[in-house]
Amino acid sequence: MPTTMPTNTPATGDHPAGPVDPEDPARLQQWLDHFGITAEQLREAVQAAGSAPDAVAEHLLNQGGSAGPG
């Protein structure tokens, strides 16, 4: 499964409001679409970086994943 997605958006800012919570079914798809990743990748990023959207985005960039829509 490829993990590299287009990264033509900034790593920080312009995130949906609130913490990233991969266990919140009402917002899960919003975060998956925002970061362009799978639920498993989101859970791993939150476990590694915490729930702050900027921290998750930075972690994903360092892992070669997407950090925003695009």
PyMOL Python script that loads the backbone (N, CA, C, O; Angstrom):
from pymol import cmd

cmd.read_pdbstr("""\
ATOM      1  N   MET A   1       0.854  -1.165   0.000  1.00  0.00           N
ATOM      2  CA  MET A   1       0.000   0.000   0.000  1.00  0.00           C
ATOM      3  C   MET A   1       0.900   1.228   0.000  1.00  0.00           C
ATOM      4  O   MET A   1       1.729   1.383   0.897  1.00  0.00           O
ATOM      5  N   PRO A   2       0.749   2.114  -1.003  1.00  0.00           N
ATOM      6  CA  PRO A   2       1.609   3.298  -1.048  1.00  0.00           C
ATOM      7  C   PRO A   2       1.261   4.276   0.062  1.00  0.00           C
ATOM      8  O   PRO A   2       0.093   4.465   0.402  1.00  0.00           O
ATOM      9  N   THR A   3       2.286   4.890   0.614  1.00  0.00           N
ATOM     10  CA  THR A   3       2.063   5.878   1.665  1.00  0.00           C
ATOM     11  C   THR A   3       2.372   7.279   1.196  1.00  0.00           C
ATOM     12  O   THR A   3       2.041   8.244   1.884  1.00  0.00           O
ATOM     13  N   THR A   4       3.001   7.418   0.039  1.00  0.00           N
ATOM     14  CA  THR A   4       3.359   8.741  -0.444  1.00  0.00           C
ATOM     15  C   THR A   4       2.198   9.320  -1.225  1.00  0.00           C
ATOM     16  O   THR A   4       1.711   8.721  -2.183  1.00  0.00           O
ATOM     17  N   MET A   5       1.767  10.486  -0.803  1.00  0.00           N
ATOM     18  CA  MET A   5       0.672  11.191  -1.446  1.00  0.00           C
ATOM     19  C   MET A   5       1.176  12.568  -1.835  1.00  0.00           C
ATOM     20  O   MET A   5       2.213  13.005  -1.335  1.00  0.00           O
ATOM     21  N   PRO A   6       0.473  13.260  -2.712  1.00  0.00           N
ATOM     22  CA  PRO A   6       0.890  14.629  -3.057  1.00  0.00           C
ATOM     23  C   PRO A   6       0.980  15.494  -1.814  1.00  0.00           C
ATOM     24  O   PRO A   6       0.122  15.425  -0.934  1.00  0.00           O
ATOM     25  N   THR A   7       2.006  16.294  -1.746  1.00  0.00           N
ATOM     26  CA  THR A   7       2.193  17.160  -0.580  1.00  0.00           C
ATOM     27  C   THR A   7       2.249  18.608  -1.030  1.00  0.00           C
ATOM     28  O   THR A   7       3.165  19.346  -0.668  1.00  0.00           O
ATOM     29  N   ASN A   8       1.264  19.010  -1.823  1.00  0.00           N
ATOM     30  CA  ASN A   8       1.269  20.366  -2.335  1.00  0.00           C
ATOM     31  C   ASN A   8       0.550  21.343  -1.422  1.00  0.00           C
ATOM     32  O   ASN A   8       0.249  22.465  -1.829  1.00  0.00           O
ATOM     33  N   THR A   9       0.271  20.929  -0.192  1.00  0.00           N
ATOM     34  CA  THR A   9      -0.341  21.810   0.781  1.00  0.00           C
ATOM     35  C   THR A   9       0.568  21.903   1.990  1.00  0.00           C
ATOM     36  O   THR A   9       1.372  21.001   2.226  1.00  0.00           O
ATOM     37  N   PRO A  10       0.458  22.976   2.761  1.00  0.00           N
ATOM     38  CA  PRO A  10       1.346  23.140   3.913  1.00  0.00           C
ATOM     39  C   PRO A  10       1.107  22.097   4.989  1.00  0.00           C
ATOM     40  O   PRO A  10       0.010  21.555   5.121  1.00  0.00           O
ATOM     41  N   ALA A  11       2.141  21.831   5.746  1.00  0.00           N
ATOM     42  CA  ALA A  11       2.053  20.849   6.819  1.00  0.00           C
ATOM     43  C   ALA A  11       1.233  21.361   7.994  1.00  0.00           C
ATOM     44  O   ALA A  11       0.679  20.570   8.757  1.00  0.00           O
ATOM     45  N   THR A  12       1.155  22.659   8.142  1.00  0.00           N
ATOM     46  CA  THR A  12       0.454  23.219   9.288  1.00  0.00           C
ATOM     47  C   THR A  12      -0.609  24.204   8.826  1.00  0.00           C
ATOM     48  O   THR A  12      -0.551  24.727   7.713  1.00  0.00           O
ATOM     49  N   GLY A  13      -1.570  24.444   9.689  1.00  0.00           N
ATOM     50  CA  GLY A  13      -2.635  25.390   9.391  1.00  0.00           C
ATOM     51  C   GLY A  13      -3.722  24.792   8.521  1.00  0.00           C
ATOM     52  O   GLY A  13      -3.555  23.712   7.953  1.00  0.00           O
ATOM     53  N   ASP A  14      -4.831  25.498   8.420  1.00  0.00           N
ATOM     54  CA  ASP A  14      -5.957  25.102   7.579  1.00  0.00           C
ATOM     55  C   ASP A  14      -6.477  23.697   7.869  1.00  0.00           C
ATOM     56  O   ASP A  14      -6.958  23.015   6.963  1.00  0.00           O
ATOM     57  N   HIS A  15      -6.386  23.270   9.097  1.00  0.00           N
ATOM     58  CA  HIS A  15      -6.914  21.965   9.486  1.00  0.00           C
ATOM     59  C   HIS A  15      -8.335  22.136  10.003  1.00  0.00           C
ATOM     60  O   HIS A  15      -8.699  23.222  10.455  1.00  0.00           O
ATOM     61  N   PRO A  16      -9.139  21.087   9.945  1.00  0.00           N
ATOM     62  CA  PRO A  16     -10.440  21.152  10.623  1.00  0.00           C
ATOM     63  C   PRO A  16     -10.233  21.461  12.106  1.00  0.00           C
ATOM     64  O   PRO A  16      -9.176  21.168  12.665  1.00  0.00           O
ATOM     65  N   ALA A  17     -11.230  22.045  12.728  1.00  0.00           N
ATOM     66  CA  ALA A  17     -11.124  22.432  14.137  1.00  0.00           C
ATOM     67  C   ALA A  17     -11.106  21.198  15.041  1.00  0.00           C
ATOM     68  O   ALA A  17     -11.699  20.165  14.728  1.00  0.00           O
ATOM     69  N   GLY A  18     -10.414  21.335  16.157  1.00  0.00           N
ATOM     70  CA  GLY A  18     -10.415  20.303  17.182  1.00  0.00           C
ATOM     71  C   GLY A  18      -9.293  19.304  17.033  1.00  0.00           C
ATOM     72  O   GLY A  18      -8.572  19.304  16.035  1.00  0.00           O
ATOM     73  N   PRO A  19      -9.147  18.450  18.033  1.00  0.00           N
ATOM     74  CA  PRO A  19      -8.097  17.442  18.019  1.00  0.00           C
ATOM     75  C   PRO A  19      -8.401  16.326  17.027  1.00  0.00           C
ATOM     76  O   PRO A  19      -9.556  16.101  16.666  1.00  0.00           O
ATOM     77  N   VAL A  20      -7.373  15.645  16.598  1.00  0.00           N
ATOM     78  CA  VAL A  20      -7.519  14.489  15.723  1.00  0.00           C
ATOM     79  C   VAL A  20      -7.836  13.290  16.614  1.00  0.00           C
ATOM     80  O   VAL A  20      -7.030  12.902  17.460  1.00  0.00           O
ATOM     81  N   ASP A  21      -8.999  12.718  16.419  1.00  0.00           N
ATOM     82  CA  ASP A  21      -9.417  11.559  17.215  1.00  0.00           C
ATOM     83  C   ASP A  21      -9.869  10.454  16.267  1.00  0.00           C
ATOM     84  O   ASP A  21     -10.997  10.486  15.773  1.00  0.00           O
ATOM     85  N   PRO A  22      -8.997   9.472  16.006  1.00  0.00           N
ATOM     86  CA  PRO A  22      -9.360   8.407  15.075  1.00  0.00           C
ATOM     87  C   PRO A  22     -10.471   7.499  15.596  1.00  0.00           C
ATOM     88  O   PRO A  22     -10.977   6.657  14.855  1.00  0.00           O
ATOM     89  N   GLU A  23     -10.852   7.659  16.852  1.00  0.00           N
ATOM     90  CA  GLU A  23     -11.924   6.839  17.419  1.00  0.00           C
ATOM     91  C   GLU A  23     -13.269   7.555  17.400  1.00  0.00           C
ATOM     92  O   GLU A  23     -14.260   7.009  17.884  1.00  0.00           O
ATOM     93  N   ASP A  24     -13.323   8.761  16.855  1.00  0.00           N
ATOM     94  CA  ASP A  24     -14.570   9.521  16.762  1.00  0.00           C
ATOM     95  C   ASP A  24     -15.196   9.247  15.398  1.00  0.00           C
ATOM     96  O   ASP A  24     -14.782   9.834  14.398  1.00  0.00           O
ATOM     97  N   PRO A  25     -16.194   8.354  15.350  1.00  0.00           N
ATOM     98  CA  PRO A  25     -16.753   7.963  14.059  1.00  0.00           C
ATOM     99  C   PRO A  25     -17.386   9.120  13.304  1.00  0.00           C
ATOM    100  O   PRO A  25     -17.453   9.083  12.076  1.00  0.00           O
ATOM    101  N   ALA A  26     -17.848  10.139  14.003  1.00  0.00           N
ATOM    102  CA  ALA A  26     -18.487  11.269  13.353  1.00  0.00           C
ATOM    103  C   ALA A  26     -17.478  12.125  12.585  1.00  0.00           C
ATOM    104  O   ALA A  26     -17.854  12.816  11.638  1.00  0.00           O
ATOM    105  N   ARG A  27     -16.208  12.089  12.978  1.00  0.00           N
ATOM    106  CA  ARG A  27     -15.191  12.944  12.350  1.00  0.00           C
ATOM    107  C   ARG A  27     -14.092  12.164  11.643  1.00  0.00           C
ATOM    108  O   ARG A  27     -13.237  12.756  10.984  1.00  0.00           O
ATOM    109  N   LEU A  28     -14.106  10.836  11.776  1.00  0.00           N
ATOM    110  CA  LEU A  28     -13.022  10.030  11.218  1.00  0.00           C
ATOM    111  C   LEU A  28     -12.828  10.295   9.727  1.00  0.00           C
ATOM    112  O   LEU A  28     -11.707  10.560   9.293  1.00  0.00           O
ATOM    113  N   GLN A  29     -13.890  10.230   8.942  1.00  0.00           N
ATOM    114  CA  GLN A  29     -13.754  10.415   7.497  1.00  0.00           C
ATOM    115  C   GLN A  29     -13.243  11.810   7.158  1.00  0.00           C
ATOM    116  O   GLN A  29     -12.512  11.986   6.183  1.00  0.00           O
ATOM    117  N   GLN A  30     -13.625  12.794   7.956  1.00  0.00           N
ATOM    118  CA  GLN A  30     -13.143  14.156   7.726  1.00  0.00           C
ATOM    119  C   GLN A  30     -11.615  14.206   7.830  1.00  0.00           C
ATOM    120  O   GLN A  30     -10.951  14.816   6.992  1.00  0.00           O
ATOM    121  N   TRP A  31     -11.065  13.561   8.861  1.00  0.00           N
ATOM    122  CA  TRP A  31      -9.613  13.562   9.026  1.00  0.00           C
ATOM    123  C   TRP A  31      -8.937  12.722   7.947  1.00  0.00           C
ATOM    124  O   TRP A  31      -7.875  13.097   7.450  1.00  0.00           O
ATOM    125  N   LEU A  32      -9.535  11.595   7.581  1.00  0.00           N
ATOM    126  CA  LEU A  32      -8.948  10.756   6.532  1.00  0.00           C
ATOM    127  C   LEU A  32      -8.883  11.523   5.216  1.00  0.00           C
ATOM    128  O   LEU A  32      -7.869  11.486   4.519  1.00  0.00           O
ATOM    129  N   ASP A  33      -9.961  12.213   4.881  1.00  0.00           N
ATOM    130  CA  ASP A  33      -9.982  13.004   3.650  1.00  0.00           C
ATOM    131  C   ASP A  33      -9.001  14.170   3.730  1.00  0.00           C
ATOM    132  O   ASP A  33      -8.314  14.483   2.758  1.00  0.00           O
ATOM    133  N   HIS A  34      -8.944  14.802   4.883  1.00  0.00           N
ATOM    134  CA  HIS A  34      -8.063  15.956   5.054  1.00  0.00           C
ATOM    135  C   HIS A  34      -6.601  15.575   4.844  1.00  0.00           C
ATOM    136  O   HIS A  34      -5.876  16.255   4.118  1.00  0.00           O
ATOM    137  N   PHE A  35      -6.177  14.499   5.472  1.00  0.00           N
ATOM    138  CA  PHE A  35      -4.778  14.096   5.383  1.00  0.00           C
ATOM    139  C   PHE A  35      -4.504  13.181   4.188  1.00  0.00           C
ATOM    140  O   PHE A  35      -3.347  12.995   3.813  1.00  0.00           O
ATOM    141  N   GLY A  36      -5.542  12.611   3.590  1.00  0.00           N
ATOM    142  CA  GLY A  36      -5.353  11.719   2.451  1.00  0.00           C
ATOM    143  C   GLY A  36      -4.688  10.412   2.829  1.00  0.00           C
ATOM    144  O   GLY A  36      -3.820   9.920   2.109  1.00  0.00           O
ATOM    145  N   ILE A  37      -5.097   9.842   3.970  1.00  0.00           N
ATOM    146  CA  ILE A  37      -4.477   8.622   4.485  1.00  0.00           C
ATOM    147  C   ILE A  37      -5.552   7.621   4.890  1.00  0.00           C
ATOM    148  O   ILE A  37      -6.747   7.904   4.807  1.00  0.00           O
ATOM    149  N   THR A  38      -5.108   6.450   5.326  1.00  0.00           N
ATOM    150  CA  THR A  38      -6.017   5.418   5.804  1.00  0.00           C
ATOM    151  C   THR A  38      -6.265   5.582   7.298  1.00  0.00           C
ATOM    152  O   THR A  38      -5.544   6.310   7.979  1.00  0.00           O
ATOM    153  N   ALA A  39      -7.284   4.902   7.799  1.00  0.00           N
ATOM    154  CA  ALA A  39      -7.586   4.937   9.233  1.00  0.00           C
ATOM    155  C   ALA A  39      -6.412   4.387  10.040  1.00  0.00           C
ATOM    156  O   ALA A  39      -6.096   4.908  11.110  1.00  0.00           O
ATOM    157  N   GLU A  40      -5.775   3.353   9.542  1.00  0.00           N
ATOM    158  CA  GLU A  40      -4.619   2.786  10.246  1.00  0.00           C
ATOM    159  C   GLU A  40      -3.477   3.796  10.320  1.00  0.00           C
ATOM    160  O   GLU A  40      -2.838   3.938  11.363  1.00  0.00           O
ATOM    161  N   GLN A  41      -3.222   4.492   9.224  1.00  0.00           N
ATOM    162  CA  GLN A  41      -2.165   5.505   9.227  1.00  0.00           C
ATOM    163  C   GLN A  41      -2.506   6.640  10.186  1.00  0.00           C
ATOM    164  O   GLN A  41      -1.622   7.170  10.859  1.00  0.00           O
ATOM    165  N   LEU A  42      -3.783   7.018  10.252  1.00  0.00           N
ATOM    166  CA  LEU A  42      -4.195   8.077  11.176  1.00  0.00           C
ATOM    167  C   LEU A  42      -3.981   7.637  12.620  1.00  0.00           C
ATOM    168  O   LEU A  42      -3.461   8.405  13.430  1.00  0.00           O
ATOM    169  N   ARG A  43      -4.373   6.419  12.946  1.00  0.00           N
ATOM    170  CA  ARG A  43      -4.173   5.917  14.318  1.00  0.00           C
ATOM    171  C   ARG A  43      -2.692   5.897  14.686  1.00  0.00           C
ATOM    172  O   ARG A  43      -2.315   6.292  15.789  1.00  0.00           O
ATOM    173  N   GLU A  44      -1.861   5.437  13.760  1.00  0.00           N
ATOM    174  CA  GLU A  44      -0.416   5.393  14.028  1.00  0.00           C
ATOM    175  C   GLU A  44       0.149   6.797  14.222  1.00  0.00           C
ATOM    176  O   GLU A  44       0.986   7.015  15.098  1.00  0.00           O
ATOM    177  N   ALA A  45      -0.305   7.750  13.407  1.00  0.00           N
ATOM    178  CA  ALA A  45       0.198   9.123  13.526  1.00  0.00           C
ATOM    179  C   ALA A  45      -0.213   9.745  14.849  1.00  0.00           C
ATOM    180  O   ALA A  45       0.592  10.419  15.491  1.00  0.00           O
ATOM    181  N   VAL A  46      -1.456   9.528  15.265  1.00  0.00           N
ATOM    182  CA  VAL A  46      -1.915  10.074  16.541  1.00  0.00           C
ATOM    183  C   VAL A  46      -1.169   9.422  17.699  1.00  0.00           C
ATOM    184  O   VAL A  46      -0.813  10.092  18.668  1.00  0.00           O
ATOM    185  N   GLN A  47      -0.936   8.121  17.598  1.00  0.00           N
ATOM    186  CA  GLN A  47      -0.192   7.442  18.671  1.00  0.00           C
ATOM    187  C   GLN A  47       1.231   7.990  18.758  1.00  0.00           C
ATOM    188  O   GLN A  47       1.767   8.137  19.857  1.00  0.00           O
ATOM    189  N   ALA A  48       1.841   8.289  17.633  1.00  0.00           N
ATOM    190  CA  ALA A  48       3.223   8.766  17.623  1.00  0.00           C
ATOM    191  C   ALA A  48       3.349  10.253  17.940  1.00  0.00           C
ATOM    192  O   ALA A  48       4.310  10.669  18.587  1.00  0.00           O
ATOM    193  N   ALA A  49       2.377  11.063  17.484  1.00  0.00           N
ATOM    194  CA  ALA A  49       2.546  12.513  17.552  1.00  0.00           C
ATOM    195  C   ALA A  49       1.558  13.223  18.468  1.00  0.00           C
ATOM    196  O   ALA A  49       1.736  14.405  18.762  1.00  0.00           O
ATOM    197  N   GLY A  50       0.533  12.533  18.921  1.00  0.00           N
ATOM    198  CA  GLY A  50      -0.496  13.179  19.716  1.00  0.00           C
ATOM    199  C   GLY A  50      -1.653  13.613  18.840  1.00  0.00           C
ATOM    200  O   GLY A  50      -1.669  13.332  17.642  1.00  0.00           O
ATOM    201  N   SER A  51      -2.616  14.294  19.426  1.00  0.00           N
ATOM    202  CA  SER A  51      -3.846  14.601  18.703  1.00  0.00           C
ATOM    203  C   SER A  51      -3.907  16.002  18.101  1.00  0.00           C
ATOM    204  O   SER A  51      -4.911  16.360  17.486  1.00  0.00           O
ATOM    205  N   ALA A  52      -2.866  16.791  18.263  1.00  0.00           N
ATOM    206  CA  ALA A  52      -2.852  18.132  17.663  1.00  0.00           C
ATOM    207  C   ALA A  52      -2.712  17.994  16.146  1.00  0.00           C
ATOM    208  O   ALA A  52      -1.803  17.313  15.672  1.00  0.00           O
ATOM    209  N   PRO A  53      -3.597  18.631  15.384  1.00  0.00           N
ATOM    210  CA  PRO A  53      -3.544  18.494  13.922  1.00  0.00           C
ATOM    211  C   PRO A  53      -2.183  18.842  13.310  1.00  0.00           C
ATOM    212  O   PRO A  53      -1.722  18.141  12.409  1.00  0.00           O
ATOM    213  N   ASP A  54      -1.540  19.899  13.776  1.00  0.00           N
ATOM    214  CA  ASP A  54      -0.229  20.261  13.238  1.00  0.00           C
ATOM    215  C   ASP A  54       0.812  19.178  13.515  1.00  0.00           C
ATOM    216  O   ASP A  54       1.653  18.892  12.663  1.00  0.00           O
ATOM    217  N   ALA A  55       0.759  18.580  14.695  1.00  0.00           N
ATOM    218  CA  ALA A  55       1.704  17.519  15.045  1.00  0.00           C
ATOM    219  C   ALA A  55       1.467  16.283  14.186  1.00  0.00           C
ATOM    220  O   ALA A  55       2.418  15.640  13.741  1.00  0.00           O
ATOM    221  N   VAL A  56       0.206  15.952  13.954  1.00  0.00           N
ATOM    222  CA  VAL A  56      -0.121  14.805  13.101  1.00  0.00           C
ATOM    223  C   VAL A  56       0.373  15.071  11.682  1.00  0.00           C
ATOM    224  O   VAL A  56       0.983  14.201  11.061  1.00  0.00           O
ATOM    225  N   ALA A  57       0.108  16.281  11.168  1.00  0.00           N
ATOM    226  CA  ALA A  57       0.549  16.628   9.818  1.00  0.00           C
ATOM    227  C   ALA A  57       2.065  16.547   9.696  1.00  0.00           C
ATOM    228  O   ALA A  57       2.583  16.004   8.720  1.00  0.00           O
ATOM    229  N   GLU A  58       2.770  17.077  10.670  1.00  0.00           N
ATOM    230  CA  GLU A  58       4.231  17.036  10.643  1.00  0.00           C
ATOM    231  C   GLU A  58       4.736  15.596  10.658  1.00  0.00           C
ATOM    232  O   GLU A  58       5.653  15.245   9.916  1.00  0.00           O
ATOM    233  N   HIS A  59       4.139  14.774  11.498  1.00  0.00           N
ATOM    234  CA  HIS A  59       4.528  13.361  11.556  1.00  0.00           C
ATOM    235  C   HIS A  59       4.307  12.698  10.200  1.00  0.00           C
ATOM    236  O   HIS A  59       5.172  11.967   9.718  1.00  0.00           O
ATOM    237  N   LEU A  60       3.159  12.950   9.587  1.00  0.00           N
ATOM    238  CA  LEU A  60       2.868  12.341   8.291  1.00  0.00           C
ATOM    239  C   LEU A  60       3.850  12.807   7.223  1.00  0.00           C
ATOM    240  O   LEU A  60       4.270  12.009   6.385  1.00  0.00           O
ATOM    241  N   LEU A  61       4.217  14.071   7.239  1.00  0.00           N
ATOM    242  CA  LEU A  61       5.211  14.559   6.281  1.00  0.00           C
ATOM    243  C   LEU A  61       6.542  13.855   6.477  1.00  0.00           C
ATOM    244  O   LEU A  61       7.214  13.491   5.512  1.00  0.00           O
ATOM    245  N   ASN A  62       6.911  13.668   7.722  1.00  0.00           N
ATOM    246  CA  ASN A  62       8.185  12.990   8.009  1.00  0.00           C
ATOM    247  C   ASN A  62       8.145  11.514   7.615  1.00  0.00           C
ATOM    248  O   ASN A  62       9.187  10.901   7.383  1.00  0.00           O
ATOM    249  N   GLN A  63       6.931  10.942   7.539  1.00  0.00           N
ATOM    250  CA  GLN A  63       6.774   9.549   7.158  1.00  0.00           C
ATOM    251  C   GLN A  63       6.563   9.395   5.648  1.00  0.00           C
ATOM    252  O   GLN A  63       6.515   8.276   5.138  1.00  0.00           O
ATOM    253  N   GLY A  64       6.437  10.510   4.942  1.00  0.00           N
ATOM    254  CA  GLY A  64       6.228  10.449   3.510  1.00  0.00           C
ATOM    255  C   GLY A  64       4.782  10.420   3.113  1.00  0.00           C
ATOM    256  O   GLY A  64       4.465  10.128   1.960  1.00  0.00           O
ATOM    257  N   GLY A  65       3.879  10.720   4.051  1.00  0.00           N
ATOM    258  CA  GLY A  65       2.449  10.728   3.737  1.00  0.00           C
ATOM    259  C   GLY A  65       1.978  12.121   3.394  1.00  0.00           C
ATOM    260  O   GLY A  65       2.756  13.074   3.368  1.00  0.00           O
ATOM    261  N   SER A  66       0.710  12.219   3.137  1.00  0.00           N
ATOM    262  CA  SER A  66       0.098  13.498   2.814  1.00  0.00           C
ATOM    263  C   SER A  66      -0.141  14.294   4.088  1.00  0.00           C
ATOM    264  O   SER A  66      -0.283  13.723   5.169  1.00  0.00           O
ATOM    265  N   ALA A  67      -0.183  15.584   3.956  1.00  0.00           N
ATOM    266  CA  ALA A  67      -0.473  16.428   5.109  1.00  0.00           C
ATOM    267  C   ALA A  67      -1.605  17.373   4.791  1.00  0.00           C
ATOM    268  O   ALA A  67      -1.736  18.422   5.423  1.00  0.00           O
ATOM    269  N   GLY A  68      -2.396  17.031   3.856  1.00  0.00           N
ATOM    270  CA  GLY A  68      -3.531  17.873   3.530  1.00  0.00           C
ATOM    271  C   GLY A  68      -4.217  17.416   2.277  1.00  0.00           C
ATOM    272  O   GLY A  68      -3.736  16.533   1.567  1.00  0.00           O
ATOM    273  N   PRO A  69      -5.334  18.020   2.019  1.00  0.00           N
ATOM    274  CA  PRO A  69      -6.068  17.629   0.818  1.00  0.00           C
ATOM    275  C   PRO A  69      -5.281  17.999  -0.437  1.00  0.00           C
ATOM    276  O   PRO A  69      -4.497  18.948  -0.436  1.00  0.00           O
ATOM    277  N   GLY A  70      -5.493  17.265  -1.464  1.00  0.00           N
ATOM    278  CA  GLY A  70      -4.803  17.653  -2.673  1.00  0.00           C
ATOM    279  C   GLY A  70      -4.553  16.531  -3.537  1.00  0.00           C
ATOM    280  O   GLY A  70      -3.972  16.696  -4.610  1.00  0.00           O
TER     281      GLY A  70
END
""", "prot")
cmd.dss("prot")
cmd.show_as("cartoon", "prot")
cmd.util.cbc("prot")
cmd.orient("prot")
